[in-house]
């Protein structure tokens, strides 16, 4: 095959193209004094033409360099801006933390003074001489009711003086630890609290030692909300211990908290040791668990950052009071660091300016690197299509210029290699044609021998398969006969077992019938006894009615005795106590009689239900006796039928044994025929295998010849695409 010459039309077109490019370069070099609109468009088009057409960073090295440069600059500027903003926020937050903590500590000290003032007023009121004398008089054992009333009135007067003279105090309670003096209250006292206070654990602690306790009072939804001061004191004269309790309006504490401002959206709370809000600068927080996590508040005072109920970050400062409560002040960190956001805005503006500069520098870098590489890629694509005359003109001496020189040398070497390969392909094509003719003749002869041998082998194989199939069928029949014999034996054993089970079932049913009759008799006897018990219960109810009347008369007599004792005055007090005891015993007797009557009514009701259940069960047992008799007859019938079934099974077993002997003789004959057929098939297959191997060798030789011819033709066609 000769080398494909260059087409004359291609030469003419390339010359015209070169002249056109030279004309364009000359027109661009000549610029008049003023630029026209067309020249501006041409410059812009030339600028865009030098930019990379492929914007995928994985496929364009210029775009990848631009992105690396752009991202590095943006990251550097953004990092500096964010770090500056964070440092400014940290400084502002530290200053605010110190200022807020100082404010919280001062407010806490102020509240400590106010709370101590309430404690001192409560103690001064109790240690007053008039109060001590009244306590001494009221604790005397032989004091009259009038004197006791007078002493109690004096103590209440002192409590009222404290209630109305001290701002914020809504109620005062004075309770005796050992109940030697009646409880005294003043102001808006809580009656429910007074009834249950002695059962509280804190009250029992105060009765054993001198202590002061501040408590949060749950809101009841009505009236003025308060918090409570409880103090244990000891009388100077009688040395008896008393518990003084003062209810203080919560508005006093909330007022102090609302006066303190830590900043916009700031909040102050007074919380107990259990983190329950006592007072707050915001309405609605009182009595609820605090929304802030105080796990970090382990010191006497300090600050920490936590989250509020909305999930916003807040700066919390706290101080622990002498009462054990904590004063907490919070302010949103976003409000504190709002001024630092200006630095972030300046950073964003700088980032935009730097981005524009980075884009301009990146475009210049793309033109310096990506444009020559793109031109070299286009020339290589044209060369891959078959044009080996392409060359790259590059004047620079850098790495890209050296790459252009290497590209030109590579194209020269490829052109020489294509010419040499074209000559060799022609020689290989001629040799392949001669080898194909010889291989076809050899393959045809081998094919005819293989066809004849295959027909013989197929006949022998068919005979062997039929013999083998007959042998398998005979063996299958033999196995089926064995299964039938085995199944027949199992059926005989099962039939005898069923016959035996029927006999046992008949015996069990007879015993069940006897027990059922005994059960019916027992139910009838039980019904008679329950009726007798029901009559006895009615008699008990009559006796209870008589006792109930006696109890009512006793209660009336005790009431009359109480009235007579009251008329007798002091001489009838002892008789009055006896009358009260008789009335209490009458009440207890009446309650006991009522309870016994209810129990008797329940017993009578349950006996009625028992009689009803026994009456319903009797017909059921009669039906059960009838069902047992019918079942007994069925078992007798089954036993008779199973005896006839066993006789038939014995006859079938004898017939199956004779059929099994005949099947054994047939199986031996089929095995002999199968062995002869397999031997004949094996001999035929050996001959067919040799013929197939010869045919396979001939076919492979033909395939190799055709493959060589196809390769030569393909190489010839591929070389024809190159232009040298």
C-alpha positions in Angstrom: 0.0 0.0 0.0 1.4 3.4 -1.0 1.4 6.4 1.3 -1.6 8.7 0.9 -0.4 12.0 -0.8 -1.5 15.4 0.4 -4.6 16.7 -1.4 -4.0 19.8 -3.5 -7.2 21.4 -2.2 -5.9 21.1 1.3 -2.7 22.9 0.3 -4.7 25.7 -1.3 -7.0 26.1 1.8 -4.0 26.3 4.2 -2.3 29.0 2.1 -5.5 31.0 2.1 -5.8 30.6 5.8 -2.2 31.8 6.4 -2.8 34.9 4.2 -6.0 35.7 6.1 -4.2 35.5 9.5 -1.4 37.8 8.3 -3.9 40.3 7.0 -5.7 40.3 10.4 -2.4 40.9 12.3 -1.5 43.8 10.0 -4.9 45.4 10.5 -4.5 45.1 14.3 -1.0 46.7 14.3 -2.2 49.7 12.4 -4.3 51.9 14.7 -5.4 55.5 13.8 -5.5 58.3 16.2 -9.2 57.6 17.2 -10.5 54.1 18.0 -13.8 53.2 16.2 -16.5 51.1 17.7 -15.5 48.2 15.5 -11.9 48.3 16.8 -13.1 48.2 20.4 -15.2 45.1 19.6 -12.3 43.5 17.9 -10.0 44.1 20.9 -12.7 42.7 23.2 -13.2 39.7 21.0 -9.4 39.1 20.9 -9.3 39.4 24.7 -12.1 36.9 25.1 -10.5 34.5 22.6 -7.4 34.3 24.8 -9.5 33.3 27.8 -10.0 29.6 28.4 -13.2 28.1 27.0 -13.2 25.3 29.5 -14.2 26.5 33.0 -14.0 23.2 34.7 -11.1 23.3 37.2 -10.4 19.6 36.7 -9.9 20.2 32.9 -8.3 23.7 32.8 -5.0 24.4 34.6 -5.4 28.2 34.2 -8.8 28.1 36.0 -7.3 25.9 38.7 -4.4 28.3 39.3 -6.8 31.2 39.4 -9.0 29.4 41.9 -6.0 28.5 44.1 -4.9 32.2 44.1 -8.4 33.5 44.6 -9.3 31.1 47.5 -5.9 31.8 49.2 -6.4 35.6 49.2 -10.0 35.3 50.3 -9.2 32.9 53.1 -6.3 35.1 54.4 -8.5 38.3 54.4 -11.5 36.5 55.9 -9.4 34.9 58.6 -7.8 38.2 59.7 -11.3 39.9 59.8 -12.9 37.1 61.8 -10.0 36.9 64.2 -10.1 40.6 64.8 -13.9 40.5 65.3 -13.6 37.6 67.8 -10.8 39.3 69.7 -12.9 42.5 70.0 -16.0 40.5 71.1 -13.8 38.7 73.7 -12.5 42.0 75.1 -15.9 43.6 75.3 -17.3 40.4 76.9 -14.5 40.4 79.6 -15.1 44.0 80.5 -18.9 43.5 80.7 -18.4 40.4 82.8 -16.3 42.3 85.4 -18.8 45.2 85.5 -21.9 43.0 85.7 -20.3 40.8 88.4 -19.5 44.0 90.5 -23.1 45.2 90.1 -24.5 41.8 91.1 -22.3 41.6 94.1 -23.3 45.1 95.3 -27.0 44.4 94.7 -26.6 41.1 96.6 -25.0 42.9 99.6 -27.9 45.5 99.5 -30.5 42.7 99.6 -28.6 41.0 102.4 -28.9 44.2 104.4 -32.7 44.4 103.7 -33.2 40.7 104.6 -31.2 41.1 107.8 -33.3 44.1 108.7 -36.4 41.9 108.6 -34.7 39.4 110.8 -33.7 42.0 113.3 -37.2 43.5 113.4 -38.7 40.1 114.0 -36.2 39.4 116.8 -36.7 42.9 118.5 -40.5 42.4 118.5 -40.1 39.0 120.2 -37.6 40.3 122.8 -39.8 43.3 123.8 -40.6 43.3 127.5 -44.3 43.5 126.9 -44.2 40.5 124.6 -42.0 38.5 127.0 -44.5 39.2 129.9 -47.4 38.2 127.8 -45.7 34.9 126.8 -44.9 34.3 130.5 -48.5 34.8 131.5 -49.9 32.7 128.7 -47.6 29.8 129.5 -48.8 29.5 133.2 -50.6 26.2 133.9 -53.4 27.6 136.2 -54.3 30.7 134.1 -58.0 31.4 133.6 -59.5 31.6 130.2 -59.9 35.4 130.5 -56.3 35.9 131.5 -55.2 33.6 128.7 -57.3 35.6 126.2 -55.8 38.9 127.5 -52.2 37.6 127.2 -52.9 36.3 123.7 -54.4 39.7 122.7 -51.2 41.5 123.9 -49.0 39.2 121.8 -51.3 39.7 118.8 -51.0 43.5 119.3 -47.2 43.3 119.2 -47.4 41.3 116.0 -49.8 43.8 114.4 -47.4 46.6 115.4 -44.6 44.8 113.4 -46.9 44.0 110.5 -48.2 47.6 110.0 -44.9 49.4 110.8 -42.6 47.3 108.6 -42.9 47.8 104.9 -43.6 44.7 102.9 -44.7 42.4 105.8 -48.1 41.0 105.0 -48.5 38.4 107.9 -46.6 37.3 111.0 -47.0 34.0 112.8 -45.8 33.1 116.3 -46.0 29.3 117.0 -45.0 27.5 120.2 -42.7 24.6 119.7 -44.4 22.5 122.5 -47.9 24.0 122.1 -47.9 25.5 125.6 -49.2 28.8 124.1 -51.9 29.1 121.4 -50.7 30.1 117.9 -50.9 33.9 117.3 -51.1 35.5 113.9 -51.5 39.0 112.4 -52.1 40.4 109.0 -53.2 38.3 106.0 -52.4 35.0 107.6 -52.7 31.8 105.5 -55.0 29.4 107.4 -54.1 26.4 105.2 -50.4 27.0 106.0 -51.1 27.3 109.7 -52.9 24.0 109.7 -50.1 22.0 108.1 -47.0 23.9 109.2 -46.2 21.6 112.1 -45.9 18.6 109.8 -43.2 20.3 107.7 -39.6 19.0 108.0 -38.1 22.4 108.3 -40.4 23.3 111.2 -39.2 20.2 113.1 -35.6 21.3 112.5 -36.3 24.8 113.8 -37.9 23.4 117.0 -34.6 21.7 117.9 -32.1 24.6 117.5 -31.9 28.4 116.9 -31.9 28.9 113.2 -33.1 31.3 110.5 -34.6 30.0 107.2 -35.7 31.9 104.1 -38.3 30.0 101.9 -40.0 30.5 98.6 -43.8 30.2 98.8 -45.6 28.6 95.8 -48.1 30.9 94.0 -51.8 30.1 94.6 -53.1 32.2 91.8 -54.9 34.7 94.0 -53.9 37.4 96.4 -50.4 38.9 96.9 -47.5 36.7 96.3 -45.0 36.4 99.2 -41.8 34.8 100.3 -41.3 33.6 103.9 -38.9 34.2 106.7 -38.9 31.6 109.6 -36.8 32.1 112.7 -36.4 29.9 115.8 -36.1 32.0 119.1 -36.2 31.2 122.8 -38.1 33.1 125.4 -36.0 35.0 128.0 -38.4 34.4 130.9 -39.9 31.0 130.3 -37.0 29.6 128.2 -39.6 28.1 125.9 -38.8 27.9 122.1 -41.0 29.7 119.6 -41.1 29.8 115.8 -41.5 33.3 114.3 -42.7 33.3 110.7 -43.1 36.5 108.5 -44.7 36.6 105.1 -43.0 39.3 103.0 -44.6 40.7 99.8 -42.7 39.6 96.7 -43.1 43.0 95.2 -40.4 44.3 97.6 -37.8 41.8 96.2 -39.0 42.3 92.6 -38.7 46.1 93.0 -35.0 45.9 94.0 -34.4 43.5 91.0 -36.1 45.8 88.5 -34.0 48.8 89.6 -30.8 47.1 88.4 -30.1 47.3 84.6 -27.2 45.3 83.2 -28.0 46.2 79.6 -30.7 45.7 77.0 -32.7 42.5 77.5 -31.0 41.9 80.8 -32.7 39.8 83.5 -32.2 39.4 87.3 -33.5 36.5 89.3 -33.3 35.4 92.9 -33.2 31.6 93.1 -33.3 29.1 96.0 -30.8 26.2 96.5 -33.2 24.1 94.4 -32.9 26.5 91.5 -36.5 27.7 91.9 -37.1 31.4 91.1 -38.2 33.5 94.1 -38.2 36.9 92.5 -37.4 38.2 89.0 -37.2 41.4 87.1 -39.6 39.8 84.6 -43.2 38.9 85.4 -44.1 35.2 85.2 -40.8 33.7 86.3 -41.7 33.5 90.1 -42.2 30.0 91.4 -40.9 28.2 88.3 -37.5 26.5 87.9 -34.9 28.9 86.5 -34.2 28.7 82.8 -30.5 28.9 83.2 -28.1 26.0 83.9 -26.4 26.7 87.2 -24.1 23.7 87.3 -21.1 26.0 86.8 -22.1 28.2 89.7 -20.0 26.4 92.4 -18.2 29.4 93.9 -19.6 32.2 96.1 -19.7 34.5 93.1 -18.6 34.5 89.5 -19.6 34.6 85.9 -20.1 32.1 83.1 -21.8 31.8 79.7 -24.9 29.7 79.3 -28.1 29.5 77.2 -31.6 31.0 78.0 -35.0 29.4 77.3 -34.8 30.4 73.6 -31.3 28.9 73.1 -29.6 32.3 72.9 -26.2 32.7 74.5 -26.2 34.9 77.6 -23.5 36.1 80.1 -24.6 35.2 83.6 -23.1 36.7 86.8 -24.1 35.4 90.2 -23.5 36.0 93.9 -24.5 33.7 96.8 -26.2 35.4 99.7 -25.9 34.5 103.4 -29.4 32.9 103.2 -28.1 30.4 100.7 -30.1 31.9 97.8 -28.3 33.1 94.6 -28.8 36.4 92.8 -28.3 35.9 89.1 -28.0 38.6 86.4 -28.0 37.8 82.7 -27.5 39.8 79.5 -27.5 38.7 75.9 -23.9 38.3 74.5 -25.2 39.5 71.2 -26.2 42.9 72.8 -22.7 43.2 74.3 -20.8 42.5 71.1 -23.0 44.5 68.8 -20.4 47.2 68.4 -17.8 44.5 67.3 -19.9 43.8 64.2 -18.5 46.9 62.6 -15.2 45.2 62.3 -16.9 42.3 60.6 -18.7 44.6 58.1 -15.4 46.3 57.3 -13.9 42.8 56.7 -16.7 42.0 54.3 -16.1 45.3 52.4 -12.4 44.6 52.3 -13.1 41.1 51.1 -15.2 42.4 48.1 -12.4 44.8 47.1 -9.7 42.1 47.4 -11.9 39.8 45.4 -12.1 42.2 42.5 -8.3 42.7 42.6 -7.8 39.0 42.8 -10.0 38.4 39.7 -8.0 40.9 37.7 -4.7 39.3 38.6 -6.2 35.9 38.0 -7.3 36.9 34.5 -3.8 38.1 33.7 -2.4 34.8 35.0 -4.8 32.8 32.9 -3.8 34.7 29.7 -0.1 34.1 30.5 -0.5 30.3 31.1 -3.8 29.0 29.9 -3.8 30.6 26.4 -0.6 28.9 25.1 -1.6 25.6 26.7 -5.0 25.8 25.0 -3.4 26.5 21.6 -1.1 23.5 22.1 -4.0 21.3 23.0 -5.9 22.3 19.8 -2.9 21.5 17.7 -2.6 18.1 19.4 -6.3 17.4 18.7 -5.8 18.2 15.0 -2.8 15.9 14.9 -4.8 13.1 16.5 -7.3 13.5 13.7 -4.6 12.6 11.1 -3.0 16.0 10.2 0.8 15.5 11.0 1.8 18.8 9.4 0.7 20.9 12.4 3.5 22.9 14.2 3.5 25.5 17.0 5.3 28.8 16.7 6.3 30.0 20.1 8.9 32.8 20.7 9.2 32.5 24.6 12.1 30.7 26.2 10.3 29.5 29.3 8.8 26.1 30.1 5.9 26.7 27.7 8.3 27.6 24.8 10.3 24.5 25.5 7.1 22.4 25.5 6.3 23.8 22.0 9.8 22.8 20.6 9.3 19.3 22.1 5.9 19.1 20.4 7.3 20.0 17.0 10.1 17.3 17.4 7.5 14.7 18.4 5.4 15.4 15.3 8.5 15.0 13.0 9.2 11.6 14.6 5.6 10.5 14.3 5.6 11.4 10.6 8.7 9.2 9.8 7.2 6.3 11.9 3.9 6.4 9.9 5.7 6.2 6.6 7.7 3.1 7.7 4.6 1.4 9.2 2.7 1.9 5.9 5.2 -0.1 3.9 5.3 -3.0 6.5 1.5 -3.2 6.5 1.4 -3.9 2.7 3.7 -6.9 3.1 1.8 -8.4 6.0 -1.5 -8.2 4.0 -0.2 -10.2 1.1 1.1 -13.0 3.4 -2.2 -13.2 5.2 -4.2 -13.8 2.0 -2.1 -16.9 1.0 -2.4 -18.4 4.6 -6.2 -18.0 4.5 -6.5 -20.1 1.3 -4.5 -23.1 2.8 -6.4 -23.0 6.1 -9.8 -23.1 4.4 -9.0 -26.4 2.6 -7.8 -28.1 5.8 -10.8 -27.0 7.8 -13.3 -28.3 5.2 -11.8 -31.9 5.3 -11.8 -32.0 9.1 -15.4 -30.9 9.1 -16.6 -33.8 6.9 -14.9 -36.4 9.2 -16.3 -34.9 12.3 -19.9 -35.0 11.0 -19.7 -38.8 10.2 -18.2 -39.6 13.6 -20.7 -37.5 15.4 -23.7 -39.4 13.9 -22.2 -42.8 15.2 -21.7 -41.3 18.7 -25.2 -39.9 18.8 -26.7 -43.3 18.1 -24.7 -45.1 20.8 -25.5 -42.3 23.3 -29.2 -42.5 22.6 -29.2 -46.3 23.3 -27.3 -45.8 26.5 -29.6 -43.1 27.7 -32.7 -45.2 27.0 -31.2 -48.1 28.9 -30.2 -45.9 31.8 -33.7 -44.4 31.9 -35.3 -47.9 32.0 -33.0 -48.9 34.9 -33.9 -45.8 36.8 -37.6 -46.4 36.3 -37.2 -50.0 37.6 -35.3 -48.8 40.7 -38.0 -46.2 41.3 -40.7 -48.8 41.2 -38.8 -50.9 43.6 -38.4 -48.0 46.1 -42.1 -47.2 45.8 -43.0 -50.9 46.5 -40.8 -50.8 49.7 -42.6 -47.6 50.8 -46.0 -49.2 50.2 -45.0 -52.2 52.3 -43.7 -50.0 55.1 -46.8 -47.8 55.0 -49.0 -50.9 55.2 -47.2 -52.1 58.3 -47.5 -48.6 59.9 -51.2 -48.5 59.1 -51.7 -51.9 60.8 -49.9 -50.8 63.9 -51.9 -47.5 64.0 -55.2 -49.4 63.6 -54.4 -51.7 66.5 -53.4 -48.7 68.6 -56.7 -47.0 67.7 -58.6 -50.1 68.7 -56.8 -50.2 72.1 -57.4 -46.4 72.6 -61.1 -46.9 72.0 -61.3 -49.5 74.7 -59.5 -47.2 77.2 -61.8 -44.3 76.2 -64.9 -46.4 76.9 -63.6 -47.2 80.4 -62.7 -43.5 81.1 -66.1 -42.3 80.0 -67.8 -44.7 82.4 -65.8 -43.3 85.3 -66.5 -39.7 84.2 -70.2 -40.4 84.2 -70.1 -41.7 87.8 -68.1 -38.6 89.0 -70.6 -36.3 87.1 -73.5 -37.8 89.0 -71.7 -37.3 92.3 -71.0 -33.7 91.4 -74.7 -33.1 90.8 -75.6 -34.5 94.2 -73.0 -32.2 95.9 -74.3 -29.1 94.1 -77.9 -29.9 95.3 -76.6 -30.3 98.9 -74.6 -27.0 98.6 -77.6 -25.1 97.4 -79.6 -26.3 100.5 -76.9 -25.1 102.9 -76.6 -21.7 101.2 -80.4 -21.2 101.6 -80.0 -22.0 105.3 -77.1 -19.5 105.6 -79.2 -16.8 103.9 -82.0 -17.2 106.5 -79.4 -16.8 109.3 -78.0 -13.6 107.7 -81.5 -12.1 107.7 -81.7 -12.7 111.4 -78.4 -10.9 111.9 -79.7 -7.9 110.0 -82.7 -7.7 112.4 -80.3 -7.7 115.4 -78.2 -5.0 113.9 -81.3 -2.8 113.4 -82.1 -3.2 117.2 -78.4 -2.2 118.1 -78.6 0.8 115.7 -81.7 2.1 117.6 -79.9 1.5 121.0 -76.9 3.5 119.7 -79.1 6.4 118.6 -80.8 6.5 122.0 -77.4 6.5 123.7 -76.2 9.4 121.6 -79.3 11.4 122.5 -78.8 10.6 126.2 -75.2 11.8 126.0 -76.2 15.0 124.3 -78.8 15.7 127.1 -76.1 15.0 129.7 -73.8 17.5 128.0 -76.5 20.1 128.1 -77.2 19.5 131.7 -73.4 19.6 132.6 -73.1 22.9 130.8 -75.9 24.3 132.8 -74.2 23.1 136.0 -71.1 25.2 135.2 -67.8 24.3 136.8 -69.3 21.6 138.9 -70.5 19.7 135.8 -67.2 19.7 133.9 -66.3 16.2 134.9 -69.7 14.9 134.0 -69.4 16.8 130.7 -66.2 14.8 129.9 -67.9 11.5 130.7 -70.9 12.6 128.5 -68.5 13.4 125.6 -66.8 10.0 126.0 -70.2 8.2 125.9 -71.2 10.2 122.8 -67.9 9.2 121.1 -68.5 5.5 122.1 -72.0 5.8 120.7 -70.7 7.2 117.4 -68.1 4.5 117.2 -70.8 1.8 117.9 -73.0 3.3 115.3 -70.1 3.3 112.7 -69.2 -0.3 113.6 -72.9 -1.4 113.4 -73.2 0.3 110.0 -70.0 -1.4 108.8 -71.3 -4.8 110.0 -74.6 -4.2 108.3 -72.8 -3.4 105.0 -70.7 -6.5 105.4 -73.8 -8.6 106.1 -75.6 -7.2 103.1 -72.5 -8.0 100.9 -72.5 -11.6 102.3 -76.3 -12.0 101.6 -75.8 -10.6 98.1 -72.9 -13.0 97.4 -75.0 -15.9 98.7 -77.8 -15.0 96.3 -75.3 -14.9 93.4 -74.0 -18.3 94.6 -77.5 -19.9 94.7 -78.1 -18.5 91.2 -74.8 -19.9 89.9 -75.5 -23.3 91.4 -79.0 -23.3 89.8 -77.5 -22.5 86.4 -74.7 -25.2 86.8 -77.2 -28.1 87.5 -78.7 -28.2 83.9 -75.2 -28.0 82.5 -74.1 -31.1 84.4 -77.3 -32.9 83.1 -76.3 -32.1 79.5 -72.7 -33.2 80.3 -74.0 -36.7 81.4 -76.0 -37.0 78.1 -72.9 -36.0 76.1 -70.7 -38.6 77.9 -73.2 -41.4 77.1 -73.3 -40.5 73.4 -69.5 -40.4 73.3 -69.3 -43.9 74.9 -71.5 -45.3 72.1 -69.3 -43.6 69.4 -66.1 -45.3 71.0 -67.8 -48.7 70.8 -68.7 -48.2 67.1 -65.1 -47.1 66.3 -63.7 -50.3 68.0 -65.9 -52.6 65.9 -64.9 -50.8 62.6 -61.2 -50.9 63.4 -61.3 -54.7 63.8 -62.7 -55.1 60.2 -60.0 -52.6 58.9 -57.2 -54.8 60.4 -58.4 -57.9 58.6 -58.4 -56.1 55.2 -54.8 -54.8 55.8 -53.5 -58.3 56.3 -54.9 -59.4 52.9 -53.3 -56.3 51.1 -49.9 -57.1 52.7 -49.7 -60.6 51.2 -50.5 -59.2 47.7 -47.8 -56.5 47.9 -45.1 -59.1 48.9 -45.7 -61.1 45.7 -45.5 -57.9 43.6 -42.2 -57.0 45.2 -40.5 -60.3 44.2 -41.4 -59.8 40.5 -40.0 -56.2 40.5 -36.6 -57.5 41.7 -36.2 -59.8 38.7 -37.1 -57.0 36.2 -34.5 -54.6 37.8 -31.6 -57.1 37.3 -32.4 -57.5 33.6 -32.5 -53.7 33.0 -29.1 -53.3 34.7 -27.5 -55.7 32.2 -28.9 -53.8 29.2 -27.7 -50.5 30.6 -24.1 -51.7 31.1 -23.8 -52.9 27.4 -25.2 -49.6 26.1 -22.8 -47.5 28.1 -19.8 -49.4 26.8 -20.8 -48.9 23.2 -21.4 -45.1 23.8 -18.0 -44.7 25.4 -16.2 -46.2 22.3 -18.2 -43.9 19.9 -17.4 -40.8 22.0 -13.7 -41.5 21.8 -13.8 -41.6 18.0 -15.9 -38.4 17.9 -13.5 -36.6 20.3 -10.6 -37.3 17.9 -12.5 -36.0 14.9 -13.6 -32.9 16.9 -10.1 -32.1 17.8 -8.9 -32.2 14.2 -11.8 -30.0 13.1 -11.1 -27.5 16.0 -7.4 -27.2 14.9 -8.6 -26.5 11.3 -11.1 -23.9 12.4 -8.5 -22.1 14.6 -6.1 -22.0 11.7 -8.8 -20.4 9.5 -9.6 -17.9 12.3 -6.0 -16.9 12.7 -5.6 -16.4 9.0 -8.8 -14.2 8.9 -7.6 -12.3 11.9 -4.3 -11.6 10.4 -5.9 -10.4 7.2 -8.3 -8.1 9.2 -5.5 -6.6 11.2 -3.6 -5.9 8.1 -6.6 -4.2 6.5 -7.3 -2.2 9.6 -3.7 -1.0 9.8 -3.9 0.0 6.2 -7.1 1.9 6.7 -5.7 3.6 9.9 -2.6 4.8 8.1 -4.6 6.2 5.3 -6.0 8.8 7.7 -2.6 10.5 8.3 -1.5 13.4 6.2 2.3 13.5 5.7 
